[in-house]
Amino acid sequence: MSYHVPFEINDYTYGEAVAALQATKKFGIQPLLESVVDMLSELGNPDACFKSVQIAGTNGKTSTSRYTAAFLHEEGLKTALYTSPELVNFTERMEVEGVPVTEAVFGHGISAAVTAGRRVNNARAAAGKRPYDITEFDLLTVAALTVFAEADIDVAVLECGMGGRWDATSAAQNIVSVAVTGIGLDHTRILGDTLEKIAGEKAAIIKRGRTCVLGVGTATPASVEEVFLSRAAEEGVAPTLLRAADARDVAGEMQEGIVQRHANLPLATFAVTKRPARLGFPLELTLTTPRAVYADLAALKPGYQAANIALALCVAEDFLGRPLNADKAYTAAISCPTPGRFQLLRPDPLVLIDAAHNPQSVATFLSAIRAFEPDVHRRPKLLTAVLADKDVRGIANLLAKEFPAVIVTQTASKRALPAEELAEIYRELGAQVESVFPTVGAAVRALKHESYVACGTITLAGEVTALVGDFA
């Protein structure tokens, strides 16, 4: 189905597109879907031109989205991927066939979204209605759906930016399969201050007529799982439940609690059959779904990615309504990139980044670090920064004594916690704070001949990625 923007637009350059996005920062995050629905309608509903898969969850949703797209692409579908946030460049948020869109295409998409928003708000003003406060994520989501329709794709994998109920991706009218990775305490000011409230926001993507897979992180505590199962029952959906054969395979990924059995629901189980002995060595796993057994899945990733790979394959099966080709599934898993997730930027001296940014994701990250090097004193130094609106002490408490030395810095984000303030927290927690740098650039420059791991916020992972090559 060929799609074209139904009105004239003046395409932005990449710089103009970024400026347009920056201009929306004053609106913050708005729990409103009508603005995105109306903008898509103004654009002639580009989302009606293809089908979508939606992935929600506190942690692991970017990796799960990437693996889902990889599985569907390998099965011969023209596949797009929408993720957030970017590490370096906004274009990373929109991929077609595994490749980020060009800056020209990105500028075109944002221009279409801005123009649609302006037309919608002009119409509202003429009708005596208050104009919408159109946010950055609104523009990015509308732009992505427009760009994907113009690329004539078959399926888009959409990662929720936050929550699910009011997430801009939920405005898409073409979602046929959904998944939730797990639940943790994050974005509590918006999503709620308990696991159950956050689960309720994410469970809203489960709707009648959609397939659903619930990841390992939704199983505990029982009160959280009940939120998802109740929602599914209300919507007439029988979700597939993903379980690990061995609890050690999901260390750091689940909340406390006992995993319940539900004999009346479809079950998928995975087992890690080989853990990577060092960075760059393969993780191997077996996955049994209601449709098939995949005995030879592998990835050049740490053990915690097994749960994301298994969840993604289950979602891809649901979307296709059939088992995947085993050889194609192997190829997809082994070749799928996961930027910013336990990513080796430089082998010698080692620079490893991870986008962990809340206590649950940091715990998962540390489970991988411990597997590769049990001796704290033999691990690289830690370079860390956090955002002030996160659980700073929760993150620092986990990281403080896991590395022989800590280097503290501050990212360029306006939300960044001042480096000196963060350093003092680490000292209080017993960390060996070796040095403090006011910027990531200064830290990377000083560490150019040393091995280190960068962790604490997504913005740190992005800035290190952009800079490390300049100081090699």
C-alpha positions as CSV (number, residue, x, y, z in Angstrom):
1,M,0.0,0.0,0.0
2,S,1.7,3.2,-1.2
3,Y,1.6,6.1,1.2
4,H,2.3,9.8,0.7
5,V,1.9,12.7,3.1
6,P,-1.5,14.2,2.0
7,F,-0.4,17.9,2.2
8,E,2.6,20.0,1.3
9,I,5.5,20.2,3.7
10,N,8.9,21.9,3.7
11,D,11.4,19.3,4.7
12,Y,13.7,20.2,7.6
13,T,17.4,19.7,7.6
14,Y,18.6,17.4,10.5
15,G,19.6,20.5,12.5
16,E,16.1,22.1,11.9
17,A,14.5,18.9,13.0
18,V,16.5,18.7,16.2
19,A,15.7,22.4,16.9
20,A,12.0,21.6,16.5
21,L,12.2,18.8,18.9
22,Q,14.1,20.9,21.4
23,A,11.4,23.5,21.2
24,T,8.9,21.0,22.7
25,K,10.9,20.4,25.9
26,K,8.8,23.0,27.8
27,F,5.8,20.7,27.5
28,G,7.6,17.8,29.3
29,I,5.7,14.5,29.3
30,Q,1.9,14.7,28.7
31,P,-0.3,11.7,29.5
32,L,-2.5,12.2,26.4
33,L,-3.1,10.1,23.3
34,E,-5.6,12.3,21.5
35,S,-2.9,14.6,20.2
36,V,-1.1,11.8,18.5
37,V,-4.3,10.2,17.2
38,D,-5.4,13.5,15.7
39,M,-2.0,14.1,14.1
40,L,-2.0,10.6,12.5
41,S,-5.5,11.2,11.3
42,E,-4.4,14.5,9.7
43,L,-1.6,12.6,8.0
44,G,-4.1,10.1,6.5
45,N,-3.3,7.4,9.1
46,P,0.1,6.2,7.9
47,D,-0.1,3.5,10.6
48,A,-2.9,1.9,8.7
49,C,-0.4,0.9,6.0
50,F,1.4,-1.8,8.0
51,K,1.1,-3.9,11.2
52,S,2.9,-3.3,14.5
53,V,4.3,-5.1,17.5
54,Q,4.5,-3.1,20.8
55,I,7.0,-3.9,23.5
56,A,6.6,-2.4,27.0
57,G,8.5,-2.9,30.3
58,T,10.7,-1.2,32.8
59,N,14.0,-2.8,31.6
60,G,15.0,-5.0,28.6
61,K,12.4,-3.5,26.2
62,T,15.0,-2.0,23.8
63,S,16.9,-5.3,23.5
64,T,13.6,-7.3,23.2
65,S,12.4,-4.9,20.5
66,R,15.7,-5.2,18.6
67,Y,15.6,-9.0,18.7
68,T,11.9,-9.1,17.7
69,A,12.7,-6.9,14.6
70,A,15.7,-9.2,13.8
71,F,13.6,-12.3,13.9
72,L,10.9,-10.9,11.7
73,H,13.4,-9.4,9.3
74,E,15.1,-12.8,8.9
75,E,11.7,-14.4,8.2
76,G,11.5,-12.2,5.1
77,L,9.3,-9.3,6.3
78,K,10.3,-5.7,5.5
79,T,10.7,-4.6,9.1
80,A,11.1,-1.3,10.9
81,L,12.1,-0.6,14.4
82,Y,11.3,2.4,16.7
83,T,13.3,2.7,19.9
84,S,14.3,5.3,22.5
85,P,16.3,7.1,23.6
86,E,19.2,7.4,21.1
87,L,22.8,7.0,22.2
88,V,24.3,9.6,19.9
89,N,22.1,10.6,17.0
90,F,18.3,11.0,16.8
91,T,18.2,8.9,13.6
92,E,19.1,5.8,15.7
93,R,15.5,5.8,17.0
94,M,14.1,4.9,13.6
95,E,15.4,1.9,11.6
96,V,14.2,0.3,8.4
97,E,15.6,-3.1,7.6
98,G,18.2,-2.8,10.4
99,V,19.6,0.5,9.3
100,P,18.9,3.9,10.9
101,V,17.1,6.3,8.6
102,T,19.2,9.1,7.0
103,E,19.3,12.6,8.5
104,A,17.3,13.7,5.4
105,V,14.6,11.2,6.0
106,F,14.5,12.0,9.7
107,G,14.2,15.7,8.9
108,H,11.3,14.9,6.4
109,G,9.5,12.9,9.1
110,I,9.8,15.5,11.8
111,S,8.6,18.2,9.3
112,A,5.6,16.1,8.5
113,A,4.8,15.6,12.2
114,V,5.2,19.3,13.0
115,T,3.1,20.4,10.1
116,A,0.4,17.9,11.1
117,G,0.4,19.2,14.7
118,R,0.2,22.8,13.5
119,R,-2.8,21.9,11.2
120,V,-4.5,20.1,14.1
121,N,-4.0,22.9,16.5
122,N,-5.2,25.5,14.0
123,A,-8.4,23.6,13.6
124,R,-8.8,23.3,17.3
125,A,-8.3,27.0,17.8
126,A,-10.8,27.7,15.1
127,A,-13.3,25.5,16.9
128,G,-12.6,27.3,20.2
129,K,-10.7,24.4,21.7
130,R,-7.4,24.6,23.5
131,P,-4.4,23.6,21.3
132,Y,-2.6,20.5,22.2
133,D,0.8,20.6,24.0
134,I,2.6,18.5,21.5
135,T,5.7,16.8,23.1
136,E,9.0,15.6,21.7
137,F,7.9,12.0,21.9
138,D,4.6,12.8,20.1
139,L,6.6,14.3,17.2
140,L,9.1,11.4,17.1
141,T,6.4,8.8,17.1
142,V,4.3,10.4,14.4
143,A,7.4,11.0,12.3
144,A,8.5,7.4,12.7
145,L,5.1,6.0,11.7
146,T,5.0,8.3,8.7
147,V,8.5,7.4,7.6
148,F,7.8,3.7,8.0
149,A,4.6,4.0,5.9
150,E,6.6,5.8,3.1
151,A,9.1,3.0,3.2
152,D,6.3,0.5,2.5
153,I,7.2,-1.8,5.3
154,D,5.3,-4.9,6.4
155,V,5.7,-4.6,10.2
156,A,7.1,-2.1,12.7
157,V,8.3,-3.0,16.2
158,L,7.5,-0.2,18.5
159,E,9.2,0.2,21.9
160,C,7.1,2.1,24.4
161,G,8.9,5.2,25.7
162,M,7.3,5.1,29.1
163,G,4.4,3.1,30.6
164,G,1.9,1.9,28.0
165,R,-1.6,3.4,28.6
166,W,-0.6,6.9,27.6
167,D,2.5,6.2,25.6
168,A,2.5,7.8,22.2
169,T,3.1,4.4,20.5
170,S,-0.3,3.3,21.9
171,A,-2.0,5.7,19.5
172,A,-1.1,3.4,16.6
173,Q,-4.2,1.7,15.2
174,N,-2.3,-1.3,13.8
175,I,-0.9,-3.1,16.8
176,V,-1.5,-6.9,16.6
177,S,1.0,-8.3,19.1
178,V,2.3,-7.0,22.4
179,A,4.8,-8.0,25.1
180,V,5.9,-6.8,28.5
181,T,9.4,-7.6,29.7
182,G,9.0,-6.9,33.4
183,I,8.3,-4.3,36.1
184,G,10.5,-2.1,38.2
185,L,10.3,1.2,40.1
186,D,11.1,3.9,37.5
187,H,9.3,7.0,36.4
188,T,7.3,6.8,39.6
189,R,6.2,10.5,39.4
190,I,4.2,9.7,36.2
191,L,3.5,5.9,36.4
192,G,2.9,5.5,40.1
193,D,4.9,4.7,43.2
194,T,4.2,1.0,43.5
195,L,5.0,-2.0,41.3
196,E,1.3,-2.7,41.0
197,K,0.4,0.8,39.8
198,I,3.3,0.7,37.2
199,A,2.1,-2.7,36.1
200,G,-1.4,-1.3,35.6
201,E,-0.1,1.4,33.2
202,K,1.9,-1.2,31.2
203,A,-0.9,-3.8,31.2
204,A,-3.1,-1.3,29.3
205,I,-1.4,-2.4,26.0
206,I,-3.1,-5.8,26.4
207,K,-6.3,-5.4,24.3
208,R,-8.9,-7.7,22.8
209,G,-7.8,-9.1,19.5
210,R,-4.1,-8.8,20.2
211,T,-1.7,-11.6,21.1
212,C,0.4,-11.1,24.2
213,V,3.6,-12.5,25.8
214,L,4.4,-11.8,29.4
215,G,8.2,-11.8,30.1
216,V,9.9,-13.3,33.2
217,G,9.9,-9.9,35.0
218,T,6.1,-9.9,35.1
219,A,5.8,-13.1,37.2
220,T,6.8,-11.7,40.6
221,P,5.5,-10.6,43.0
222,A,2.2,-12.3,42.6
223,S,0.3,-9.0,43.1
224,V,2.0,-7.7,39.9
225,E,1.3,-10.8,37.9
226,E,-2.3,-10.6,39.0
227,V,-2.6,-7.1,37.4
228,F,-1.5,-8.5,34.0
229,L,-3.6,-11.6,34.2
230,S,-6.7,-9.7,35.3
231,R,-6.3,-7.3,32.4
232,A,-5.8,-10.1,30.0
233,A,-8.9,-11.9,31.3
234,E,-11.0,-8.7,30.9
235,E,-9.9,-8.4,27.3
236,G,-10.3,-12.0,26.4
237,V,-6.6,-12.6,25.8
238,A,-4.7,-15.8,26.8
239,P,-1.1,-14.5,27.2
240,T,1.9,-16.8,26.8
241,L,3.9,-16.8,30.0
242,L,7.7,-16.9,29.6
243,R,9.6,-18.8,32.4
244,A,13.2,-19.6,33.0
245,A,14.0,-23.3,33.7
246,D,16.7,-22.1,36.2
247,A,16.3,-19.1,38.4
248,R,20.0,-18.4,38.0
249,D,19.3,-17.5,34.4
250,V,17.3,-14.5,35.4
251,A,19.4,-13.2,38.3
252,G,18.7,-9.5,38.8
253,E,15.7,-9.5,36.4
254,M,12.9,-10.4,38.7
255,Q,11.4,-9.0,41.9
256,E,11.2,-11.1,45.1
257,G,8.4,-13.7,45.1
258,I,7.4,-17.2,44.2
259,V,6.6,-17.9,40.5
260,Q,3.1,-19.3,40.2
261,R,1.9,-22.0,37.8
262,H,-1.0,-21.3,35.5
263,A,-1.9,-24.6,33.8
264,N,-4.7,-22.9,31.8
265,L,-2.3,-20.5,30.0
266,P,0.3,-21.1,27.2
267,L,3.8,-21.6,28.6
268,A,7.2,-21.0,27.0
269,T,10.4,-22.0,28.8
270,F,14.1,-21.2,28.2
271,A,17.3,-22.6,29.6
272,V,20.8,-21.3,29.2
273,T,23.0,-24.2,28.0
274,K,26.3,-22.3,27.8
275,R,27.4,-19.1,29.4
276,P,30.0,-16.9,27.8
277,A,33.4,-17.4,29.4
278,R,34.6,-14.0,28.4
279,L,33.5,-10.9,26.4
280,G,32.9,-11.9,22.8
281,F,32.2,-15.5,23.5
282,P,28.7,-16.9,22.8
283,L,25.7,-17.3,25.1
284,E,23.7,-20.4,24.1
285,L,20.1,-21.2,25.0
286,T,17.3,-23.5,24.3
287,L,13.7,-22.2,24.0
288,T,10.5,-24.3,24.1
289,T,7.4,-22.5,23.0
290,P,3.8,-23.8,22.6
291,R,4.7,-24.2,18.9
292,A,8.3,-25.4,18.6
293,V,11.6,-26.2,20.3
294,Y,14.6,-24.1,19.4
295,A,17.7,-26.0,20.6
296,D,20.5,-24.0,19.1
297,L,20.0,-20.3,19.8
298,A,23.1,-18.2,20.4
299,A,24.2,-14.6,20.9
300,L,27.5,-12.9,21.5
301,K,26.0,-11.3,24.6
302,P,26.0,-11.7,28.4
303,G,23.6,-14.2,30.1
304,Y,20.9,-11.7,30.9
305,Q,20.0,-11.3,27.2
306,A,18.7,-14.9,27.2
307,A,15.4,-13.7,28.6
308,N,15.1,-10.9,26.0
309,I,15.9,-13.2,23.1
310,A,13.4,-15.8,24.3
311,L,10.7,-13.2,24.8
312,A,11.4,-11.7,21.3
313,L,11.1,-15.1,19.6
314,C,7.8,-15.8,21.3
315,V,6.5,-12.4,20.2
316,A,7.7,-13.1,16.6
317,E,5.9,-16.5,16.6
318,D,2.7,-14.9,17.8
319,F,2.9,-12.2,15.1
320,L,3.5,-14.7,12.4
321,G,1.1,-17.3,13.9
322,R,3.6,-20.1,13.3
323,P,7.0,-21.4,14.3
324,L,10.1,-19.6,13.0
325,N,12.6,-21.3,10.8
326,A,15.3,-22.6,13.3
327,D,18.2,-21.6,11.1
328,K,16.9,-18.2,10.4
329,A,16.2,-17.7,14.1
330,Y,19.8,-18.6,14.9
331,T,21.1,-16.1,12.3
332,A,18.9,-13.4,13.7
333,A,19.9,-13.9,17.3
334,I,23.7,-14.2,16.7
335,S,23.8,-11.1,14.4
336,C,21.4,-8.7,16.2
337,P,23.2,-5.6,17.6
338,T,22.2,-4.2,21.0
339,P,23.9,-0.7,21.1
340,G,24.5,0.5,24.6
341,R,23.7,-2.8,26.3
342,F,26.9,-4.4,27.6
343,Q,28.6,-3.1,24.5
344,L,32.4,-3.3,24.1
345,L,33.6,-0.1,22.5
346,R,37.3,-0.8,22.7
347,P,39.0,-4.2,23.5
348,D,42.4,-2.9,24.7
349,P,42.4,-1.1,26.9
350,L,38.9,-2.2,27.5
351,V,36.0,0.3,27.4
352,L,32.6,-1.3,28.1
353,I,29.4,0.7,28.3
354,D,26.0,-0.3,29.7
355,A,22.8,1.9,29.7
356,A,21.6,0.6,33.0
357,H,19.9,3.5,34.8
358,N,17.8,2.2,37.6
359,P,18.5,-0.3,40.4
360,Q,16.9,-3.2,38.7
361,S,18.8,-2.8,35.4
362,V,22.1,-2.1,37.4
363,A,21.5,-5.4,39.3
364,T,21.2,-7.2,36.0
365,F,24.3,-5.5,34.6
366,L,26.3,-6.5,37.7
367,S,25.2,-10.2,37.3
368,A,26.9,-10.1,33.9
369,I,30.0,-8.4,35.3
370,R,30.3,-11.0,38.1
371,A,30.0,-13.8,35.6
372,F,32.9,-12.5,33.6
373,E,35.1,-11.5,36.5
374,P,34.2,-12.8,40.0
375,D,37.2,-10.9,41.7
376,V,36.3,-7.3,42.3
377,H,40.0,-6.3,42.4
378,R,40.6,-7.6,38.9
379,R,37.7,-5.7,37.3
380,P,38.2,-2.5,35.4
381,K,37.5,0.9,37.0
382,L,34.0,2.3,37.0
383,L,33.1,5.5,35.3
384,T,29.7,6.6,36.5
385,A,27.1,9.4,36.3
386,V,23.5,9.5,37.1
387,L,20.4,11.7,36.5
388,A,19.1,13.6,39.5
389,D,15.5,12.4,39.1
390,K,16.5,8.7,39.3
391,D,17.0,6.5,42.4
392,V,20.6,7.9,42.8
393,R,21.3,6.1,46.1
394,G,19.8,2.9,44.9
395,I,22.1,2.9,41.9
396,A,25.2,4.0,43.8
397,N,24.6,1.5,46.6
398,L,24.7,-1.4,44.1
399,L,27.8,-0.1,42.2
400,A,29.9,1.4,45.0
401,K,31.8,-1.7,46.1
402,E,31.7,-3.7,42.8
403,F,34.8,-2.0,41.3
404,P,38.3,-1.4,42.6
405,A,38.0,2.3,41.9
406,V,35.2,4.8,40.9
407,I,35.6,7.8,38.6
408,V,32.6,10.2,38.9
409,T,31.5,12.6,36.1
410,Q,28.5,14.5,35.0
411,T,26.7,14.2,31.6
412,A,25.5,17.2,29.5
413,S,21.9,16.4,30.4
414,K,20.0,19.2,32.3
415,R,18.8,16.4,34.6
416,A,22.4,15.3,35.5
417,L,23.3,15.2,39.2
418,P,26.4,17.4,39.8
419,A,29.5,15.2,39.8
420,E,30.8,16.4,43.2
421,E,27.4,15.6,44.8
422,L,27.5,12.1,43.3
423,A,31.1,11.6,44.4
424,E,30.2,12.4,48.0
425,I,27.4,9.8,47.9
426,Y,29.8,7.2,46.6
427,R,32.3,8.0,49.4
428,E,29.6,7.7,52.0
429,L,28.9,4.2,50.6
430,G,32.5,3.1,51.0
431,A,33.6,3.4,47.4
432,Q,37.2,4.2,46.4
433,V,36.5,7.4,44.5
434,E,39.7,8.0,42.5
435,S,38.8,11.2,40.7
436,V,35.9,13.5,39.8
437,F,35.5,15.1,36.3
438,P,33.0,17.9,35.5
439,T,32.3,16.5,32.0
440,V,32.3,13.1,30.3
441,G,34.8,14.5,27.7
442,A,37.3,15.3,30.4
443,A,36.9,11.9,32.0
444,V,37.2,10.0,28.7
445,R,40.3,12.1,27.8
446,A,42.0,11.3,31.1
447,L,41.1,7.6,30.8
448,K,42.3,7.1,27.2
449,H,45.1,4.7,28.3
450,E,43.0,2.9,30.9
451,S,40.4,0.2,31.0
452,Y,37.0,1.1,32.4
453,V,33.3,0.3,32.5
454,A,30.8,3.2,32.0
455,C,27.4,2.7,33.7
456,G,24.7,4.7,35.5
457,T,22.6,6.5,32.9
458,I,21.8,6.2,29.2
459,T,23.2,9.6,28.6
460,L,26.6,8.5,29.9
461,A,26.6,5.5,27.6
462,G,25.8,7.8,24.7
463,E,28.4,10.4,25.4
464,V,31.2,7.8,26.0
465,T,30.2,6.1,22.7
466,A,30.5,9.5,20.8
467,L,33.8,10.4,22.5
468,V,35.9,7.3,23.0
469,G,37.1,7.1,19.4
470,D,38.4,10.7,19.6
471,F,40.7,9.9,22.4
472,A,42.0,6.5,21.3
